[in-house]
């Protein structure tokens, strides 16, 4: 069953966006209480690691006083998702806001996304799941008439018989794909890219980290194959999490020519 954390994640985003001071005398108010927030946040998993998948639309009200006059308006973010995180679209209504107000909102959204990813990856069990929807729960027995119950029983028996027949018939593709991993989805690759960037900037502070990120993006840009990009990112993340021990090839700082050279990404020639 799909695991959703939309309620909890929406509250976390609301806390980031409510009460922002866009300029002296002007503040945002709660999107959940006074604006709107729609969409879904679910949990994805690959190789035992959990990560959030989200697609949200948010409208943030703001109000206050500028130049001695009362004013109000809204800030609309039509697509908050991993794919759009670095290029979020923002639409304003009402009087023009001072320079820096938009970036304040965008920074709050990106901070929420970063904290959400870390929380899901580190301590998913502490995050409350959304209650099952009506379509995910059995109908209460009291609401099913005797006639419906008999019909449902007959349908279930037919389905079970059909399932037994299907199980006895081997499918030509049953063995062919056995052992193969599921293909990478676009949101998974975007998620891994963000994780690798964060890991590189943490491992290599300052300009060195930015250079490493730039080189990574150049390597990824050499192919449009989503699966190849996913494999490259998995290799880099594994390399960063499990660096070679001293004495292994390329890891001995005493080797001639090794000092000052950054290790190449796995698979890089």
Secondary structure as UniProt FT lines:
FT   HELIX           6..17
FT   TURN            18..19
FT   STRAND          21..23
FT   TURN            24..25
FT   STRAND          26..28
FT   HELIX           31..34
FT   STRAND          36..46
FT   TURN            47..48
FT   STRAND          49..66
FT   TURN            67..68
FT   STRAND          69..81
FT   TURN            82..84
FT   HELIX           85..87
FT   STRAND          91..94
FT   TURN            99..100
FT   HELIX           101..123
FT   HELIX           124..126
FT   HELIX           134..136
FT   HELIX           141..143
FT   HELIX           146..167
FT   TURN            172..179
FT   HELIX           186..203
FT   TURN            205..206
FT   HELIX           207..220
FT   TURN            221..222
FT   HELIX           226..241
FT   TURN            246..247
FT   TURN            249..251
FT   TURN            253..254
FT   TURN            256..260
FT   TURN            266..267
//
